[in-house]
Amino acid sequence: MIEALIIIGLAMFIFIVVFSLKRVKEKKKEQQEEHEKIKAYGESINEETRNKNK
């Protein structure tokens, strides 16, 4: 009986850890995509400014 509870507890713990790591990975990917969008926007603004000054 105790062994079954230990196994169930470990399975739940492993599930929580894996689920948390998956969320962190997804969040990091979203942040990276957002960073790329901001970088592209900044570069386009810089290009417009350079073209205006010529």
C-alpha angles and dihedrals in degrees: 000000000000091000090055091052091049091050092048091048092050091047090052091048092050091048091052092048093048092046091050093049090049091053092048090051092050092047092050090050091051091049091050091051091049090049090052091051091051091047092050091048092050091049091051091051090049091050091050091050092050091050092049093054094054 
